[in-house]
Amino acid sequence: MKTYYYPENLRASVKLWFWNVRDFIIICAGIVLSVIVLVNLWNILPLAWTGSFAFLTIRTDDMAIIDYLINAFRFFVLADQRFECRAKGE
């Protein structure tokens, strides 16, 4: 009799190390193109863009770093904050 092992969440997206597979393919293609541009034109900007994309798309607990940054921006900049000052006796 064969034993089959299934992951706990069958609807979870496929991850490869810290990235989704789609992001990982984009990062690999970006690295290849960035190295070609670096060798031919001595331009490091595409490599920096690829590195920052790789950093921003790192996923932990099904949220990427860019999601944390967007939520923090919405909370601190766009959301209404209400502050109340009260005396100790009230």
C-alpha positions as CSV (number, residue, x, y, z in Angstrom):
1,M,0.0,0.0,0.0
2,K,1.3,3.4,-1.0
3,T,1.4,6.4,1.4
4,Y,0.7,9.8,0.0
5,Y,1.7,13.0,1.8
6,Y,-0.3,16.2,1.1
7,P,0.4,19.7,2.3
8,E,-1.9,21.2,4.9
9,N,-3.3,23.9,2.6
10,L,-4.0,22.6,-0.9
11,R,-5.2,26.1,-2.1
12,A,-1.9,27.8,-1.1
13,S,0.2,29.3,-3.8
14,V,3.3,27.5,-4.9
15,K,6.4,28.9,-3.2
16,L,10.1,28.5,-4.1
17,W,12.3,29.5,-1.2
18,F,10.9,32.9,-0.2
19,W,9.1,33.8,-3.4
20,N,6.1,32.7,-5.5
21,V,7.1,30.8,-8.6
22,R,6.0,33.7,-10.8
23,D,8.1,36.2,-8.9
24,F,11.1,33.8,-8.9
25,I,10.9,33.4,-12.7
26,I,10.8,37.2,-13.0
27,I,13.8,37.6,-10.7
28,C,15.8,34.9,-12.7
29,A,15.0,36.6,-16.0
30,G,15.8,40.0,-14.5
31,I,19.2,38.7,-13.3
32,V,20.1,37.2,-16.7
33,L,19.1,40.4,-18.5
34,S,20.8,42.6,-15.9
35,V,24.1,40.7,-16.3
36,I,23.9,41.0,-20.1
37,V,23.3,44.8,-19.8
38,L,26.1,45.1,-17.2
39,V,28.6,43.3,-19.4
40,N,27.7,45.1,-22.6
41,L,26.9,48.6,-21.4
42,W,28.5,48.8,-17.9
43,N,25.1,49.9,-16.5
44,I,24.2,48.6,-13.0
45,L,20.7,50.1,-12.8
46,P,18.9,47.0,-14.1
47,L,20.7,44.9,-11.5
48,A,19.6,47.3,-8.8
49,W,16.0,47.2,-10.0
50,T,16.1,43.4,-10.0
51,G,17.6,43.3,-6.5
52,S,15.0,45.7,-5.1
53,F,12.2,43.7,-6.8
54,A,13.6,40.5,-5.2
55,F,13.7,42.2,-1.8
56,L,10.2,43.6,-2.0
57,T,8.6,40.4,-3.1
58,I,10.0,38.2,-0.3
59,R,7.0,36.4,1.2
60,T,6.6,35.4,4.8
61,D,3.3,34.1,6.1
62,D,1.6,34.8,2.8
63,M,2.4,38.5,2.8
64,A,5.2,40.2,0.9
65,I,7.4,43.0,2.2
66,I,5.7,45.4,-0.3
67,D,2.3,44.4,1.3
68,Y,3.6,45.5,4.7
69,L,4.9,48.8,3.3
70,I,1.6,49.5,1.5
71,N,-0.4,48.7,4.7
72,A,1.9,50.9,6.8
73,F,1.6,53.8,4.3
74,R,-2.2,53.5,4.3
75,F,-2.3,53.4,8.1
76,F,0.1,56.3,8.8
77,V,-0.6,58.6,5.8
78,L,-4.1,57.9,4.4
79,A,-6.1,56.7,7.4
80,D,-7.8,59.2,9.7
81,Q,-6.2,59.2,13.2
82,R,-8.2,60.3,16.2
83,F,-6.4,61.3,19.3
84,E,-8.2,62.3,22.6
85,C,-6.7,63.9,25.6
86,R,-8.4,63.5,28.9
87,A,-7.6,64.6,32.4
88,K,-6.9,62.0,35.0
89,G,-10.1,62.7,36.9
90,E,-12.5,62.1,34.0
